[in-house]
């Protein structure tokens, strides 16, 4: 079993590697918000919304008192029950592309706010990327252990970025 690390967003800059326990054990990868997917997006949403989480075996879990909580995984990209209140709180609402002329975007979703737009293969991915963009910005440092097949994910998600 991998070592559990507690992460919380305590108003420190996300690039502050010297203050981050993750950087000492595995490093970080700088990613554009439009590239976030899977566990990296779950983690970024936790940071953007000030949810205490822990990373264990490449997954993001709820955390209480510095330990993995019984509530289980923090996975808003797969759970409307977790994501729905966040979408409402941060006023981010996904929509489906309907313009048949752009074949790359058919059957994808987008969310926009503040003149920015994010695309995703699901409504939650598009909307959660927008929450991260609104709260953190267009890029952030993500624990490397949360990135799977980073180079392929990066290439695929660059195609999903609108602006």
C-alpha positions in Angstrom: 0.0 0.0 0.0 1.3 3.4 -0.9 2.0 6.0 1.7 -0.9 8.3 2.3 -0.4 12.0 2.0 -2.7 14.7 3.3 -3.3 17.7 1.1 -5.4 20.7 1.8 -5.5 24.1 0.2 -4.3 26.4 2.9 -4.0 29.6 0.8 -0.5 28.7 -0.3 0.4 29.2 -4.0 -0.1 26.0 -5.9 3.4 26.2 -7.3 5.0 26.4 -3.9 6.8 23.2 -4.1 9.0 23.7 -1.0 5.9 23.8 1.2 4.1 20.9 -0.4 4.4 17.4 1.0 3.6 15.9 -2.4 6.6 17.4 -4.2 9.0 15.7 -1.8 7.6 12.3 -2.7 7.0 12.2 -6.5 7.0 15.7 -7.8 4.5 17.8 -9.7 3.5 18.3 -13.3 2.5 21.7 -14.5 -0.8 21.3 -16.5 -3.2 23.6 -18.3 -6.7 23.4 -16.8 -8.0 22.2 -20.1 -5.8 19.1 -19.8 -7.2 18.0 -16.4 -9.0 14.7 -16.3 -9.4 11.7 -14.0 -7.8 11.9 -10.6 -5.8 15.0 -11.5 -9.1 16.8 -12.1 -10.6 15.4 -8.9 -7.6 16.7 -7.0 -7.7 20.2 -8.7 -11.4 20.5 -7.8 -10.6 19.7 -4.2 -7.9 22.4 -4.2 -10.2 25.0 -6.0 -13.0 24.4 -3.5 -10.9 24.0 -0.3 -11.8 20.4 0.3 -9.3 18.5 2.5 -8.2 15.4 0.6 -5.6 12.8 0.8 -3.8 10.8 -2.0 -3.5 7.1 -1.6 -2.6 4.6 -4.4 -3.1 7.2 -7.1 -6.6 8.1 -6.0 -8.1 11.1 -4.2 -10.0 10.5 -0.9 -11.9 12.7 1.5 -9.8 13.5 4.6 -10.5 14.2 8.2 -8.0 15.1 10.9 -5.1 14.2 8.5 -6.4 10.7 7.8 -8.4 9.1 5.0 -12.1 9.5 5.9 -14.7 6.8 5.8 -16.6 8.9 3.2 -14.3 7.3 0.6 -13.1 8.7 -2.7 -13.5 12.3 -3.6 -14.6 11.9 -7.2 -16.8 14.7 -8.5 -16.1 13.8 -12.1 -18.1 10.6 -11.6 -20.6 11.8 -9.0 -23.4 14.3 -9.6 -24.1 14.2 -5.8 -20.7 15.7 -5.1 -20.4 17.9 -8.2 -23.9 19.3 -8.3 -23.6 21.5 -5.2 -20.2 22.7 -6.5 -21.6 23.7 -9.9 -24.4 25.6 -8.2 -22.1 27.3 -5.6 -19.6 28.4 -8.3 -22.4 29.2 -10.9 -21.0 26.9 -13.6 -23.4 25.1 -15.8 -22.5 22.7 -18.6 -24.2 22.7 -22.0 -24.1 20.3 -25.0 -22.7 21.4 -28.3 -25.4 21.3 -30.9 -23.6 22.7 -33.9 -23.3 19.7 -36.3 -20.8 21.7 -38.5 -18.0 21.1 -36.0 -17.5 17.3 -36.0 -14.7 17.6 -33.4 -17.2 18.9 -30.8 -20.3 16.9 -31.6 -21.3 14.9 -28.5 -19.0 17.0 -26.2 -20.0 19.5 -23.6 -18.9 22.9 -22.7 -19.0 25.3 -19.8 -18.2 29.0 -19.9 -17.7 31.9 -17.6 -15.7 35.0 -17.5 -15.1 34.9 -21.2 -13.5 31.4 -21.0 -14.8 28.1 -22.2 -13.9 24.6 -21.3 -14.8 21.4 -23.2 -15.1 17.9 -21.9 -16.4 14.5 -22.9 -19.0 14.7 -20.1 -20.9 17.7 -18.7 -19.1 17.2 -15.3 -15.6 17.3 -16.8 -16.4 20.6 -18.7 -18.0 22.2 -15.7 -15.4 21.1 -13.2 -12.6 22.4 -15.4 -14.4 25.7 -15.4 -14.5 25.7 -11.6 -10.8 25.1 -11.4 -10.2 27.9 -14.0 -12.4 30.4 -12.0 -10.8 29.6 -8.7 -7.1 28.8 -9.5 -6.4 29.9 -13.1 -5.5 28.5 -16.5 -2.7 26.2 -15.2 -1.6 24.6 -12.0 0.9 22.1 -10.6 -0.6 18.6 -10.1 1.0 15.7 -8.1 2.7 13.6 -10.8 1.3 10.4 -9.3 -2.2 11.5 -10.3 -1.2 11.7 -14.0 -1.7 8.6 -16.1 -0.2 8.5 -19.6 0.4 12.2 -19.2 1.8 12.7 -22.7 -1.2 11.1 -24.4 -3.7 12.8 -22.1 -2.1 16.1 -22.8 -2.3 15.6 -26.6 -5.9 14.5 -26.5 -7.0 17.2 -24.1 -5.3 20.0 -26.1 -7.8 19.1 -28.9 -10.6 19.7 -26.3 -9.5 23.2 -25.4 -11.3 26.1 -27.1 -9.6 29.1 -25.7 
